[in-house]
């Protein structure tokens, strides 16, 4: 999930689905005080894994994206593709209305992918920047909890990708910014998880249809970003990495 937060176009929560821990995590957040010890242990393990992945792998991912962008993204396309069969098992698509929910989520991700802000967010010590940093933290929680919506793609659209990555890799560089971001993150986790828990309880079929659309559109978005780099000489390596990623995704879903 931590790696999913770093790779552009990849959703950490979507990978959580393939790991079979998504619904349990949402339930643990929303019913935290029903079994505090058990929920702390469960959520703590997830949180520790995410933090370690970000702290230890963010520089590695940046290196891979800078030097092996095509192969890195191809691998994650395969990984996401491997999670789709697992999600399809959760629902039965038998109405035109069902397809419309999938198309809505596809449209959302396509619209996010169409807008990219080339100017970077450079915060200053004023109230407006502080409020915006809290909003970014809230947005990070939303993209982390809502499956299929890539946080990094959203940050790129807003021009704050480098700012967020710096917060994760150097949290003590500006402690005020980190605290504000963390405050928005915690608020977002609480509110958005409440919303998702309600949707899972009352609109189970609809939420899974949206997730299917998010998954398919994420693959489409990533492919559009890298297809121009694929050449005859790289096709074999791309095919191997795509297959490896897909098989890993399938394996995670089956486990």
Helices and strands as residue ranges (DSSP letters): H 2-6, H 12-19, H 22-30, G 32-34, H 36-67, H 69-88, H 96-114, H 127-145, H 151-158, H 161-169, H 175-202, H 204-226, G 227-229, H 232-254
